[in-house]
Amino acid sequence: MAATDEELEDLPPSAKLVFKVLEYDGPLTQKQIVQESMLSARTVRYALERLQEIGMVDEDVYFADARQSLYQLTEDEPTVEADGGEDAEPCCCAE
């Protein structure tokens, strides 16, 4: 479930900053987001919760240290390549 621009607009400034940090530098752990954004750990935690609620951020296992989580932006639905490459799905009208 990808969030719309309107949902992102309605977020607090801290959540928008965390979104941008993940957009430019992600995936990151919460500690890394705190360092990059210069926000408090509590503020980052709240921002991540808000972003997860609207489907903008995914939480995954951080294999380097399983006590931490790795956060990244939610990927959009896969698209069909325009050149019809081998990853492309057949068109519904092609026979």
Secondary structure by P-SEA (a helix, b strand, c coil): ccccaaaaaaccaaaaaaaaaaaccccccaaaaaaaacccaaaaaaaaaaaaaaccbbbbbccccccbbbbbccccccccccccccccccccccc
